[in-house]
């Protein structure tokens, strides 16, 4: 069975990636592996953690209702989101990673780095990059 890994984040880019990953999982009859990554201790706002948990539960319910074979992973192990996605893809022997992209200035990319760039460079499988609708 094919496996597709998608990073989950509460943003238009995250929603676009999840939507495309669901479409791909249905098309390929693949298992969808939904990954949410938080740096350990960096996101101390309890309300934000609870909001993510509620949204992850909603995604899980929707995938079940749609009949999509899936697994949910929530990591708080101190790795960057790009490390969690590429590590999960490798551990699961994934066939595809789906990520959302957002436009950033060259300075923003330089100062903050780019999870998308790291995933594109480090992944052992193909990566599908999806832009959010404007």
C-alpha distance (Angstrom), angle and dihedral (degrees) to the residues before:
residue distance angle dihedral
X1 . . .
X2 3.78 . .
X3 3.80 119.4 .
X4 3.79 128.9 -150.0
X5 3.81 122.6 -165.6
X6 3.80 120.1 -156.0
X7 3.78 129.7 -179.1
X8 3.80 114.7 -130.3
X9 3.79 120.0 -145.6
X10 3.79 131.4 153.4
X11 3.80 99.8 -111.8
X12 3.80 139.0 92.2
X13 3.81 88.6 -97.0
X14 3.78 91.4 50.8
X15 3.79 91.6 49.2
X16 3.82 91.1 49.2
X17 3.82 91.1 50.4
X18 3.80 92.7 48.1
X19 3.80 92.8 47.7
X20 3.82 92.3 50.1
X21 3.81 91.9 44.8
X22 3.81 90.2 53.0
X23 3.81 90.1 50.2
X24 3.81 90.6 49.5
X25 3.82 92.6 47.1
X26 3.80 90.8 52.2
X27 3.81 92.5 45.2
X28 3.81 93.9 48.8
X29 3.82 95.9 34.0
X30 3.80 85.1 -124.6
X31 3.76 133.5 155.0
X32 3.81 112.2 -105.6
X33 3.79 117.0 -140.3
X34 3.81 110.5 -162.2
X35 3.81 113.5 -160.2
X36 3.78 126.8 -167.7
X37 3.78 114.8 -176.0
X38 3.80 127.1 -165.7
X39 3.76 124.9 177.3
X40 3.77 107.4 -117.9
X41 3.79 109.5 -101.5
X42 3.80 95.6 -4.7
X43 3.78 96.5 97.6
X44 3.77 100.3 52.8
X45 3.80 96.3 156.8
X46 3.79 101.5 112.5
X47 3.81 91.4 -160.4
X48 3.80 90.9 57.4
X49 3.80 92.1 48.9
X50 3.81 90.2 49.9
X51 3.82 91.5 47.4
X52 3.82 90.3 53.4
X53 3.80 91.5 47.8
X54 3.81 91.1 51.2
X55 3.80 91.7 49.0
X56 3.81 91.5 47.2
X57 3.80 89.1 51.9
X58 3.81 89.6 50.2
X59 3.82 91.1 49.8
X60 3.82 89.1 49.6
X61 3.83 91.3 50.9
X62 3.81 92.0 47.5
X63 3.80 93.3 49.2
X64 3.81 90.4 49.3
X65 3.82 90.7 49.0
X66 3.82 90.2 49.7
X67 3.80 91.8 48.8
X68 3.81 94.2 -119.4
X69 3.81 113.8 156.3
X70 3.79 103.2 -128.2
X71 3.78 149.1 155.6
X72 3.81 125.2 -151.4
X73 3.83 121.7 -145.3
X74 3.78 125.0 -174.5
X75 3.78 113.1 -174.5
X76 3.79 128.9 -166.5
X77 3.77 98.5 165.6
X78 3.79 103.1 122.7
X79 3.79 97.2 -99.2
X80 3.78 124.6 124.2
X81 3.80 117.3 -105.0
X82 3.81 89.5 -108.2
X83 3.81 91.1 53.5
X84 3.80 91.9 48.1
X85 3.81 92.5 49.7
X86 3.79 96.3 46.3
X87 3.81 92.5 42.7
X88 3.80 91.8 49.6
X89 3.80 91.3 47.3
X90 3.80 90.3 51.6
X91 3.83 94.4 45.0
X92 3.82 91.4 48.1
X93 3.82 93.7 42.1
X94 3.81 87.9 -125.7
X95 3.78 122.5 -164.4
X96 3.82 95.4 -151.2
X97 3.80 142.3 12.1
X98 3.81 118.9 -151.8
X99 3.81 118.6 -158.0
X100 3.78 136.2 173.5
X101 3.78 121.4 -125.0
X102 3.77 131.4 -151.3
X103 3.75 128.8 -169.9
X104 3.79 114.2 -105.9
X105 3.75 132.8 178.5
X106 3.81 117.5 -109.0
X107 3.81 88.6 -111.1
X108 3.81 90.7 50.9
X109 3.78 90.5 52.5
X110 3.80 91.6 48.4
X111 3.80 96.1 47.2
X112 3.78 100.0 38.6
X113 3.78 103.3 28.0
X114 3.76 121.5 -136.4
X115 3.79 126.1 -95.6
X116 3.79 88.8 -164.5
X117 3.80 92.0 54.2
X118 3.81 91.7 48.6
X119 3.80 91.4 49.6
X120 3.81 92.2 48.0
X121 3.80 91.2 50.6
X122 3.81 99.4 39.2
X123 3.80 104.3 38.1
X124 3.79 118.8 108.9
X125 3.81 91.7 -153.5
X126 3.82 135.4 48.5
X127 3.81 116.8 -70.3
X128 3.79 123.6 -147.2
X129 3.82 111.0 -155.6
X130 3.80 115.4 -158.9
X131 3.81 128.2 -166.6
X132 3.77 121.2 -145.6
X133 3.78 117.5 -117.5
X134 3.78 113.7 -99.4
